[in-house]
Amino acid sequence: MATARVIMPVCLAGGLLMPSNAAWSTLCYIILLPTVAARLWQGWRPDWHDRPFTAMLALCGWSFLAIFWDHNISGMGNSHTYWLVNGICTFAFLLGFKMADGDDPGFRRRAVSVLIGAGAVNALLSVAILLAEGKLGTRMQGWGATLNPVLGTAMLDICILLVLGRMAEGKWQGIYIAALVSMALYLMVSYSRTPLVALVCALGIVCLGSWKLCGRLALAGLCVVLAALLVWWLQPGIVGLLARNFLARGTDCHVTIWRTAWGLILQNPVVGYGPSARLPIAPHGFCPAYPSPHNLYLSLLLYSGLVGFLLFWLCQWLLWRHLRQVSAGFTTRLWLAVMVVPLVSGLSDLTQVIKGPAPGWYIIWVPMLLVMSLRAAPPR
């Protein structure tokens, strides 16, 4: 049986390269679950002294336990079996990453390379499909895990930051600039506002005091502008179309969703309602039928209560402590920026932390896992 250090890069690439979430899920069922189960059967156990990873397992475990007191508020949620499978897969993803990181000191770097390469290919496929269909007046339908443009933009935010980290090493600049251009094009036509705000915040952290990186980022931005001008030349009127799609949607019913979620949270604040809870909102206007809270923090409170909410922030605090202990300067700023992306983009989206295989793995768990696996540089 293949080892976790072989399986995990395939799983990371699969969500971005395979055509649908269903195909990616099937891949994970076939290769990830048996690999992790076999290692556990052979006696592998995580290092419980690794506090950030232990806290991540605790967050996942508490969210999983919430299945057993699940309360389907609207009567329209998914079944307990559905969430049991999702929770088991998310546990396997976390454990598989930890196994691979322990087996191979170079796994973390390979994982970053896979995310950059697969993210760039995904962005190119998504934009190419959009241009081929000519449906620039509607929300983009991406490829694979980026099918939802809001979640897709948050995922590519993280990939962009990983590219900047590699660019700071001074190698393969042309390849990394090309990757940045493809991802930036996706961001431009995704019409996803909060993830773009998250990227601006993250870039501000990364570029603070790094003029060399600012220059490289400016070069990449110039390439993006030139590519955008080319698209504008091929598709006249696209500038006005982009402006309308960014601004005309208003709040997309988010205020109604958040108000409803908050009212329910106040009725059961400690342990939450469990993962199948959907808001009792009938479809109208931009509002979907029986939505999730469309907010990471309200989702944590609704599904797993104050306990789950505090466990999430415990993870962030422990990861920040770990980051400060093993890094300094640009490296600290880079990985802090990566951690910031889900915290900001989650203001208008994201849902159950145990949902997966799903885009949430890339947005919520991958940043935490990459920071958790960061090791101190050897002394010179």
Sequence and secondary structure as in RCSB ss.txt:
>XXXX:A:sequence
MATARVIMPVCLAGGLLMPSNAAWSTLCYIILLPTVAARLWQGWRPDWHDRPFTAMLALCGWSFLAIFWDHNISG
MGNSHTYWLVNGICTFAFLLGFKMADGDDPGFRRRAVSVLIGAGAVNALLSVAILLAEGKLGTRMQGWGATLNPV
LGTAMLDICILLVLGRMAEGKWQGIYIAALVSMALYLMVSYSRTPLVALVCALGIVCLGSWKLCGRLALAGLCVV
LAALLVWWLQPGIVGLLARNFLARGTDCHVTIWRTAWGLILQNPVVGYGPSARLPIAPHGFCPAYPSPHNLYLSL
LLYSGLVGFLLFWLCQWLLWRHLRQVSAGFTTRLWLAVMVVPLVSGLSDLTQVIKGPAPGWYIIWVPMLLVMSLR
AAPPR
>XXXX:A:secstr
   HHHHHHHHHHHHHHSS HHHHHHHHHHHHHHHHHHHHHTT    TT HHHHHHHHHHHHHHHGGGG   SSS
 S  HHHHHHHHHHHHHHHHHHHHHHHH TTHHHHHHHHHHHHHHHHHHHHHHHHHHHT TTS    SGGGSSHH
HHHHHHHHHHHHHHHHHTTTS HHHHHHHHHHHHHHHHHH  HHHHHHHHHHHHHHHTT HHHHHHHHHHHHHHH
HHHHHHHHHSTTHHHHHHHHHHTTTTTTHHHHHHHHHHHHHHSTTT S TT       BTTB SS   SSHHHHH
HHHHHHHHHHHHHHHHHHHHHHHHHH  THHHHHHHHHHHHHHHHTTS    TT  SSHHIIIIIHHHHHHHT  
     
